[in-house]
Amino acid sequence: MATIHVAPDDTFDDWVIRDEAGRVLGHFPTREAAELAAEPFARARGNDLVIHLPDGRSEHKNLGKS
């Protein structure tokens, strides 16, 4: 099972989608846009989506395969 990560970039200018190996899959202007774009990747690659928040917390979503 693979995990897809959504996190702000180092400058907090945009949000980045990465796979479990750290490869960048896309950049988005908002967390919401990045999350929506990441969900199909997560479903296709295993089902876990982790949202890394700027304050250090994270949210985990298990999307299941469709």
GUVOGU-211193 format. One record per residue (C-alpha): z, y, x; residue number from 1. Coordinates in steps of 0.05 Angstrom, whole numbers. Layout:
// residues N
<node up="Z" north="Y" east="X" k="NUM"/>
...
// end
This chain:
// residues 66
<node up="0" north="0" east="0" k="1"/>
<node up="-19" north="68" east="27" k="2"/>
<node up="15" north="135" east="15" k="3"/>
<node up="-19" north="202" east="4" k="4"/>
<node up="19" north="264" east="25" k="5"/>
<node up="13" north="336" east="-1" k="6"/>
<node up="47" north="389" east="41" k="7"/>
<node up="41" north="463" east="56" k="8"/>
<node up="4" north="479" east="121" k="9"/>
<node up="42" north="507" east="180" k="10"/>
<node up="31" north="579" east="158" k="11"/>
<node up="44" north="565" east="84" k="12"/>
<node up="-24" north="594" east="68" k="13"/>
<node up="-50" north="532" east="33" k="14"/>
<node up="-33" north="460" east="15" k="15"/>
<node up="-61" north="400" east="53" k="16"/>
<node up="-74" north="329" east="30" k="17"/>
<node up="-65" north="276" east="84" k="18"/>
<node up="-69" north="201" east="84" k="19"/>
<node up="-16" north="155" east="115" k="20"/>
<node up="-49" north="162" east="184" k="21"/>
<node up="-46" north="238" east="181" k="22"/>
<node up="-120" north="249" east="169" k="23"/>
<node up="-134" north="311" east="129" k="24"/>
<node up="-169" north="298" east="63" k="25"/>
<node up="-171" north="369" east="37" k="26"/>
<node up="-142" north="439" east="35" k="27"/>
<node up="-123" north="475" east="-30" k="28"/>
<node up="-96" north="544" east="-47" k="29"/>
<node up="-39" north="519" east="-91" k="30"/>
<node up="8" north="460" east="-95" k="31"/>
<node up="-17" north="445" east="-165" k="32"/>
<node up="-90" north="443" east="-143" k="33"/>
<node up="-72" north="398" east="-84" k="34"/>
<node up="-31" north="351" east="-128" k="35"/>
<node up="-88" north="344" east="-179" k="36"/>
<node up="-138" north="330" east="-123" k="37"/>
<node up="-91" north="280" east="-89" k="38"/>
<node up="-77" north="237" east="-150" k="39"/>
<node up="-144" north="200" east="-149" k="40"/>
<node up="-136" north="187" east="-73" k="41"/>
<node up="-67" north="158" east="-86" k="42"/>
<node up="-90" north="114" east="-143" k="43"/>
<node up="-149" north="87" east="-102" k="44"/>
<node up="-109" north="75" east="-39" k="45"/>
<node up="-45" north="44" east="-63" k="46"/>
<node up="-10" north="88" east="-113" k="47"/>
<node up="44" north="129" east="-77" k="48"/>
<node up="40" north="204" east="-74" k="49"/>
<node up="91" north="245" east="-36" k="50"/>
<node up="96" north="320" east="-46" k="51"/>
<node up="131" north="354" east="12" k="52"/>
<node up="163" north="419" east="-11" k="53"/>
<node up="172" north="481" east="34" k="54"/>
<node up="248" north="475" east="30" k="55"/>
<node up="247" north="406" east="62" k="56"/>
<node up="255" north="365" east="-2" k="57"/>
<node up="202" north="317" east="-26" k="58"/>
<node up="180" north="289" east="-92" k="59"/>
<node up="153" north="218" east="-98" k="60"/>
<node up="104" north="195" east="-151" k="61"/>
<node up="83" north="124" east="-164" k="62"/>
<node up="17" north="130" east="-199" k="63"/>
<node up="-2" north="57" east="-206" k="64"/>
<node up="-73" north="33" east="-201" k="65"/>
<node up="-120" north="50" east="-257" k="66"/>
// end
